Amino acid sequence: MLIVVFMLITLGLTVSNYPVKGETDRCILDGRKYDVGETWNPTLQPLGTMPCVNCTCLQGGKVECKSEKCPRPDCPEPEHPPGQCCPICIDYANLPPTDQVEEDNKNKEPQPGCKFDGEEYEDGEVFPSNKTGLRSTRDEQCVMCVCSKGHLLCHLKTCLPVKCKTLITTSDDCCPRCGEMYFQDELDYEDYLDSVLSDPIPKNVSKADCLAMGYKENSSSWHPVVGAFGEMKCITCRCLNGKVDCARETCLRDDQLPCKKPRLVPGDCCKTCNKRQKHRNKNRRKTKKRKNRKKKDKSKKKKRRKKQPTSSVGEITTGMRNKTKVYPCLAKKSDRFVYFEEKGDSMILAFNSPKDYKVEINTWTVKKGRLSEVVNTFMSRKDFLNKYSYLTVLGSTNKRRYKKLKKKLNKTLSRCKTKCRKRVVIKIVNKLKTKKDTYSGKCGDGGS
């Protein structure tokens, strides 16, 4: 358990360093200065020195912290000496005489403990308490205390939501936990050691996933949990192709926020504006949008265009008596027609350029709202007009916008691959700015 906690503390410390102004060859971490090349074990108050974390000062004032990986002990009951990172095996039958060690221990001054509410606590001991002056502000908060060099330090801890069958409370934590997480005898403890030290990989875990307080999926993000301090809201960790990258969130200054008096909400990292101020800003944006819409509507009314007939691929007749053939004509600065049709289990997107001999047709097979297969084909304009006479003409576009659409489609579909939803394609097609076509019997761009 401590191994995982130390690893999470390392992730937090990795990003909490700042170069000293005027001293590019020194580092500062938690108020202490270090020379380039210097290595040390960081101190996290009030827990003390972290023996499993080694930090090094690099050029440019950067601090790099790494956690030590412990080998698996070859004994049923490994010991964890104070000040050391990894558990070790002690052969009590072949121990050397300890007279000199005992004399050395006598010369050392023991750290003072703490007395509280009739109980005595050793230095460094962490325990929950509901008899302090601290009062929780929410239901999911409780009080944790630690004895540090004779002084009692207490703070509020926010408990994470737990979903399990049985809840238990322990002597070292005020938050309830799942009963399945704790071992009842030595056999359970050995199983726990096996799971922590051997790092077994479940069957459904890929090489791109990360090991951090359990296995995290690739591209997932989370806030690390550090011991009695709970979830670190200001640090966000991400799993990127098997590597964990953690960064401290940078908060905006008060003068950069859109309100005069931003407040820090309990459980959040940065100050934010309250709901009333947000609503005021939203209302201002809405009024601006309404004014812009009214201006656009007025301009549209001034530029009244002739109503075009129902768009289709082939020719159109103007009436029963006068069967005049009408064809769609390309708009100005356009060189191809765009057709799109969504029909049940398929979607079709086609591009017909009068200058080219062939028509490009993209067909997607849709299953349960997702794209399962895509087929790109080309055929002659004559065959296209005969086979796909039911397609809807969206309008016309030019070569530049066509290339931009194809590039965006390929990039988006390559990310989600077989899990793409059909609305992804529809959204991209809707963003294509097509121009309205005119219809005439003299123009044969779309029909011949």
N, C-alpha and C positions, 0 to 999 in steps of 0.2 A: 504493500500500500504506500509506504514511504517513497519507494522508487518512483512510482507514478507521480506522486505529489512533487518530488524534486524536479522531475522532468517538466512539469507544468510551470513550476517557479522559474526554471531556466528560460522558458519561452517568454515569460513576462519580463525577465531581466535583460534579455537580448535586445529589446527595443527601447529600454528606459535609460539610454545614455545620451549625453550631449557633449560636443567638443567644447573645451575651455577656450573662451575668447582670448585671442592673442597667444595661445599655446597650442599649436597644431600637433605637437609631439607628446601630448598628455591626454589622458581620459579622465572623465568624472562619472562616478556611479554611486548613487545614494549619498551624495555629499562628500565623497572621498575622491582624492586625486591619485592617478596611477601613471607611471612612466610607460613608454612604448616597450612591449616585450614582457612586461610584468604580468605574472599569473597569480591568481588568488581565488579563495573560496568566498563568494559573496555572502553578505549578511542580510537577512530579511527579518525586520522587526515585526512582532516581538519574539519570533521563533528562534533567532540567533543565526549562527553560521551554518551554511548549507554544504556539508562535506561532499555531496554527490554532484556538485556543480563547480566546474572550473571555468573561470573567466580570464580572458587575455586582452590586453590593451594593444590595439592595432594602429597603424599609421592613420592620420587624419582624425584622431579622437574617437574612433569607433571601438566598441566593446563587443567581443564575440564570446558567448557563453555556451558551453557544451556540457551535457550530462554524461556521467560515467555509467557504462553498462556493467552490471555485476554478473559474474559467472554463477552457475548453479552449484550450491554447496553439496558435498557428498556425504552429508550426515543427516539423520532424522531431525535433530534439534539444533540448528545453527544459532550462534550467538551474534548479537549486534553490538560491538564495543562502541562506547560513546566517542564521538569525534571522527569515526570512520564511516565510509559510505556503504560498503558491502558487508553482508553477513559472513562469518567465518566459522569453521569447525574447530573445536577445542578438544584435544585428546587429554582428558583429565587424568588418565592412568599414567601418562608419561610427562606430567608437568614438572618443570624444574623447581627447586626451592624458591619460595616467594618472600623470604625474609627481607631482602633488599627492596623489593617492590612495596612491601607493606610500610617500610621506613620512609620511602619516597612519598607514599600516599599520606603519611602522617604529617610530613612537612608542608604539604599543599593545604592552602586555606580553602575549606569548603564554601561554596556559594550559599548565602543566606536564603532560607525558604520563606514562605509566607503563611500567616495565620489569618483565617477568615471564617466567620460564623462558627467558631469552635472547632474548625478543622485545620490541619496542617498540610501544606503542599510543598513539594520539592521545587527547586529552581528549574524552570522550563516546563513544568507540568501545566497542561491545558485542561480545563474543566468547565462545564456549564453551570450557571447559577441564576436563580430567580429572586435572589435576596440582595441585589445591588440597587443603586439609585437610578440605574438606567431603565427607561420605560419604552416598550416597543410601540411603534407608530402604526404597525399593520399586524394582521393576524398571523402571517407567516414569518414573523421575526421572533428571535430569542436572543439571550445574552450568553456570550462566551468570554471566559477569563483565562489569563495566563500569568503564572508567577515568574517574574523576571528580576533576578538579583535583589530579592526582598521586597519588590514593589508589585502590587497587583494591578494589572491592566485589563480592562474589560471593554467590550464593544458589542454593537448590535450585529447579528448575522441574519441574513435573509435565507430562509430555507427554500430549496428547490422543490417543485411538485414531484411527488413520488407515486407511481402506480404499481402496486404489488398487493399480494394477498394478505401478508402479515407485516405489520409495522412494529419495530422495536426501538428503544432508546438505549444509548450506550453512555458510559461514564466520561467519554472524551468528546462528546458532541451533544448539542442541545436539540438538533433537528432529528426527527424520526427517520429511520432508514428501513430498507427491506430486510426482513429476517433471513431471507435466503442468502444474503451477502456475507453473513457471519458464520464462522465455524464453531461447532459445539465441542469437538474433541480434537485429539492430535491427528487423526486421520484426515479430518477436514482441513487442518492447517497444512498438512503435507500436500493435499490437493491444491490448496491455494498457492503454495510455493511453486508447484508444477506449472500452474497457469500463468504466474507472473514471471518466473525466471526462464522458462523454456520458450515463451512467446509462441504458443501454438497458433497456427493460421487456420481459421475456419475454411470450409470448402468453398463458400460463396465469396471469398475475398480475393480480389485481383492484385497483381503486382503494383498497380497504380494507387491502391489504397494506402492509408497511413496508420501507424500504430501510435496512438496517443489517447490514454485513458480508454482503451479498447480500440477497435478498428473503425476508422472513419473512411467513408466513401470518397473517391477522388472528386475534386471540385466542391466538396462540402465545406462549410464554415461553422465555427462554434466559439463560445467564450470559455476559456479554461477555468477549472475549479481548483483553487489552491487551499488545501487543508481546512482550517477553521474559519478562513476568511470568505469561503463560499465562491460564487461565480464572479470572475473578473470582467465587469461590464466594459471597461475601457480597453481591453485587449481582445482582438479578434484573430483567431487562428484559421488557416485554410490549408486543406490538403491538395497539393498540386503534384501529381505524378509520383507519389510515394514520399514526398518531402513535405514537412510541416513548416509553414511560413507564418509567423505571428507578427502583428504590428499593433502599436498603440494608436488608438483613435485620436486624431487631432481635432480639438473642439474650436469652433469659431469664437472670436472675442465678442463681448457684449455689444460693442458698437457695430459689429458686422451682422447681427441678427435684426430681423424686421420689426422688432418691438423695443420699447424703451426699458422695460424691466423684465429681462428673461429670468426664469427660475429653474433650479435643478430639481427634477422629479426624483423621488427615492427609487433606486434601482436602475436609473439611467446614468450614462457617463457624462454627457454634456448638457449644458443649460439649453432650454427651449422656450419658445413663446407659448402662452396659454391658448386655449381653444378660441376664446373671444377675439384675440388679436389675429389668429389665423383666419377666422371667419371674415373679419373686416378686410383683410388682404384679398381673400377669395372673392368677396363681393365687389371690390374695386376692379379685379381682373374680369369678372363677369360683365360689369357695366361697360368696360372697354371693348370686350368682345361683341356685345350687343350693338354698340355704336359702329364698330367695323362692319358688322353684318348688314346694318341698315344702309351704310354707304355702298356696299357691294350690291345690295338689292336695287338701289336707285340706279346704279350704273348699268345693271342688267336690263332694267326696264327701258332705259334710254336706247340701249343697243338691242332692240328686238330682232330676233332672228326668225326665219321661217321655220315652221314646224316640219321636222323631217319624218318621213314615213317609218313604219316599223322596220328596224334594222335586220337584215338577213344577208347571207352570203351571196346568193344569186340575184337574178333579176326580179323586179317588182312590177306588177301591173297596176295602173292607176285607177281602173274601174272595170265594170262588167261590159259597158258599151264600148268604151275606147280602151282597148287592150294595148297600151303603149308600154314598151319595155323601159324600165327605169333602173339605172345602175348607180351604186355609190361612187362618189368622186373624192379623190384625196384632197384634204385641206391644204392650205398654204404651208410651205416649209415642212411637208411630210412626204415620206416615200414608201410607206407600207401601211396596210390595214391590220388591225388587231381584233381577233375573235376569241371569245371566251364563253364556255358553257359548263355549268355544273349540273350533272344529271345523275342522281342516285349514287351508284357505286363507281362513278368515273368523273374526271374533270379534264377538259380539253382547252389548251391555250395555243393559238395558231397565229402565224405572222405571214401575210401575203404581200409581197412586193411586186408591183407590176413590171419593174425592170428585170427581176429575176425570173428564171424559168420554173423554179421549184418553190413550193410552199412548205414552211417549217411547221410541224405539228408536234406538240408535247402532250402526251396522254398519261394521266395518273390513275391508278386503280385505288379506290378508297374502300377500306374495311373498318367499320366501327369508328368512323370519323378520323382515321389515320391513313397516311399514304403508304401503301404496301409495295407498289411497283410503279416505275416510270418508264415510258417508251418514247424515244425521240425519233420521228420519221420525217422523210421528205417525199413529196409527190408532185406531179405536174398540176398546174392550176386548173386544167380542165377536169381531171379526176377529183381534185379537191372540191370543186364547185358542185360536182355531181353527188359525191359521197357525203359531204358535210353541209348540205343546204339548210340544215336546221340551226346552225351556229349563229350566235348573236354577234353583231359587229359593235365592238365597244367604241371604235373611232379609228383615227389614224395617228401615227407617230413617226418620228424620224430615226435615223440610224444611231445617233448618240444616245437617245433615251432607251432604245431597244437594247443596246449593249449594257447600259447601266442596269436595266431590269434583269437581264440574263446573269450578270455578275452577282447581283444581290440574291437571286434565286439559288444559284450554285453554292454560294457561301453559306446561306441559311440552311439549305437542305443537307449540306455536308456535315453540319454540326449535329443535327438530330438524326440523320440517316433514316432508319426504318421506323423511328418513333415520331416522325413529323405529323402534325395535325394538318388537316386540309385548310383550316382557317389561316395557316401561315402563308400558303400560296395566294389565297383570296385577298389577304391583307396587302401583300406586295403588289398584286395586279391592280388593286384599287388605288394604290399610290401612283400608278403610272398615269401621267398627265396626257391623256389622249385628246385630240381635237375632234370636234363634231364634223362629220362628213356631210356633204351636200349630195342630193340625188337628182339625176338628170338623165334624159334619154340619149343625150349626145355623148356623155362620159361613159366609157367602157372599162375603166381601170379595174373595177372590182368584179366584173362579170365575164370578161373575155380573156 
